[in-house]
Amino acid sequence: MAGSLLPPSLWVVVGLIVALGPAIPRAQAARAFFVFGDSLVDNGNNNYLVTTARADSPPYGIDYPTHRPTGRFSNGLNIPDLISQHLGSEATLPYLSPDLTGQRLLVGANFASAGIGILNDTGVQFVNIIRISQQLAYFNQYQQRVSGIIGAERTKKLVNQALVLITLGGNDFVNNYFLVPFSARSRQFNLPDYVRFLISEYKKVLQRLYDMGARRVIVTGTGPLGCVPAELGLRSRSGECVADLQQAAALFNPQLVQMLSALNTRLGSTVFVAANAHDMHMDFITNPQEFGFVTSKIACCGQGPYNGIGLCTPASNLCPNRDLHAFWDPFHPSEKANKIIVQHIVSGSPKYMNPMNLSTIMAMDSTE
């Protein structure tokens, strides 16, 4: 995701803002946080749905503070949890949680649902999941609920000043285009045309988020889809990343950055920030030992080659030390890997966060 969405002169101004103030000002600690997307950021919404896309049984959550499964697709904390820590806030609750009431609504909400994609036909095998159109409908319902507590004007301000994270796209390849040979979408589109279609549909989602009041939105690109243990286990002969999925990511991510830049230009404001999830992952996938991992190919929890086949269940192989594995299960990073990713989100260079990282966002917003 090369190239910067900010001109060089503005980077100097941004650098001065960061130098002159704390990265995460205390005054911003109460900033609301909203999360949209798939299993990489789902905090447990799917626990409340009849679906196979769930993480509500051991050993999920083995390193979470309660040591119990929560619906997060992680051995411990996931990316939204760690961002909440940097915001100085408690973790956002799943929107479907019965505990999300009263003052807890003011912290924000997590609308994400494992298995979903940009397209409504992505993840159909999981049946009952919260597709992105429904996540946005819930966001509208959330605002109505909060308006009943603090009034419409304060609710509008809360949403305008909030941080938003959205993670979509990976499932549109893994659980749609490449799910089976000769899938419906692969017969409809060649890969470059499919990517262009995804980007055009994603643009509509992001425009809708803006129309609903979002003004600071971190948009993650896809990770290295062909390098996850699930794909290595199914399609790799000797541990090399799967070429067609890597090509999909290589096509999708630059076009996503271009689309976000065009949206920001049209809106006249830096609303959308691109997070280069691909390179964040590739750093520790390529050089796992440099980050304290013994492997970036073998999942901690799973079975078959690379522990990449099937689901992580109580019957799966389970590594004794999760911090030594870059991947927790066949698809999802371990908590330690999530911490590396979030550190880039918080303080990464323009290579990783375009046009600015979360520390810069917080510093700039604290001066407004």
Buried (B, 14 or more C-beta within 10 A) or exposed (E): BEEBBBEEEBBEEBEEBBEEBEBBBEEBEEBBBBBBBBBBBBBBBBBBBEBEBBBBEBBBBBBBEEEEBBBBBBBBBBBBBBBBBBBBBEBBBBBBBEEBEEEBBBBBBBBBBBBBBBBEEBBBBBEEBBBBEBBBEBBEEBBEBBBEEBEEEEBBBBBEBBBBBBBBBBBBBBBBBBBEEEBEBBEEBEBEEBBBBBBEBBBEBBEBBBEBBBBBBBBBBBBBBBBBBBBBBBBBEEEEBBEBBBBBBBBBBBBBBBBBBEBBEEEEEBBBBBBBBBBBBBBBBEEBEEBEBEBBBBBBBBBBBBBBBBBBBEEBEBBEEBBBBBBBBBBBBBBBBBBBBBBBBBBBEBEBBBBBBBBBBBBBBBEE
